[in-house]
Amino acid sequence: MRSEIIVDLSKLDGNLKAIKSRLKLGVKVMAVIKDNAYGHGAVPVARHLCSQVDWFCVATLSEAIELRESGIEIPILVFEVPEKQDADKYLDYRITATIADISTFEILKAGTEYQLNFDTGMRRLGIPDEDFESAVNLYKKYEELRCTGLYTHFSSADEPDNESVTRQLDKFRSVAQHFPDELMKHTANTGAIFYYKDLDLQFDAVRPGVCLYGYLAGESESSDLTPIIEWKSYVMQTRAVKKGESVGYGETWKAPEDGTVGTIPIGYSDGVQRLIGGKIQVEVNGKLVDQVGRISMDYFGIYSPDHAFKTGDNVFIFNDEKLNPKNWAAVLGTIPYEVTTSLHQRIKRIYVKK
């Protein structure tokens, strides 16, 4: 096996506990497991969480159908705009659609459950201001459809004390006044849950996403969130290298002294971004070892001047303590969930509860 990802479900439980500790009494949890649960494996994660949360949220209809066909029975909300040719599937699979465009009212089948997404400032998906009055009228007109909720998405809740959160919240409250009180309302993503506890924005439910997997939105960290994955490979081949000899494409790295080079059988096709080449370390036999040379499609190199590894040794790309997607994100100038969602599905996932 070239590599494997170990997902620790006990840490997932710990992160969920940390989320729930910040919620008001009675607030429901809509766990966001879109994009293969941020790279961690949607179906196994859903099976583990389904008795602990109230809803699942996904990006696409195909993700929701995968969950239903895997035996997941709790409610599922799909964020994307439904397409006409798929309208039957929302009803057939008991999946909650999103109406983020007023044209969607016309394509959903009678009996379909849906929620209204209003654009309060994100300007990505959601019913815009100019269509608000039409949305209210269509909600009343299409009585054969079953509206169960209203929601919006904050653009900048990953930044503490960003005034746009208050602005969007006020706008959402104004929108909600035109709909029955019994409709479920939700606005809070990871950043809103952790950074805006003093604002009354939890409503009936929250949508934790990346915090489930151990990361906060933005630059901050939380002591009670823990990354839930390890990534393990092995040294496929070793060779001696002399001072001044190069490793990898383009001869961009040369050995500073005599040592050993090892080849690890993962590369950018697995999710090791090419731009990270020469800027990370891995762990072998309890020691941190430099990755050297360019990342290639299926391999990368490591180097030790003191022969710290041999062929067949286990290599940890991510582990419990020193190495995790946050380190890579800092190097790449991005966020941990871009790293985890890039992990290819060809990598075997193993689920444990320690």
Sequence and secondary structure as in RCSB ss.txt:
>XXXX:A:sequence
MRSEIIVDLSKLDGNLKAIKSRLKLGVKVMAVIKDNAYGHGAVPVARHLCSQVDWFCVATLSEAIELRESGIEIP
ILVFEVPEKQDADKYLDYRITATIADISTFEILKAGTEYQLNFDTGMRRLGIPDEDFESAVNLYKKYEELRCTGL
YTHFSSADEPDNESVTRQLDKFRSVAQHFPDELMKHTANTGAIFYYKDLDLQFDAVRPGVCLYGYLAGESESSDL
TPIIEWKSYVMQTRAVKKGESVGYGETWKAPEDGTVGTIPIGYSDGVQRLIGGKIQVEVNGKLVDQVGRISMDYF
GIYSPDHAFKTGDNVFIFNDEKLNPKNWAAVLGTIPYEVTTSLHQRIKRIYVKK
>XXXX:A:secstr
  EEEEEEHHHHHHHHHHHHTTS TT EEEEE HHHHHHT HHHHHHHHTTT SEEEESSHHHHHHHHHTT  S 
EEE S   GGGHHHHHHTT BEEE SGGGGGTS TT EEEEEB SS  SSSB GGGHHHHHHHHHH TTSEEEEE
E   SSTTSTT HHHHHHHHHHHHHHTTS TTSEEEEE HHHHHH TTSS  TTEE   GGGGT  STT   TT 
   EEEEEE  EEEEE TT EESGGG EE SSSEEEEEES  TTTT  GGGTTS EEEETTEEEEEES   SS E
EEEETT    TT EEEEE SSS  HHHHHHHHTS HHHHHHTS TTSEEEEE  
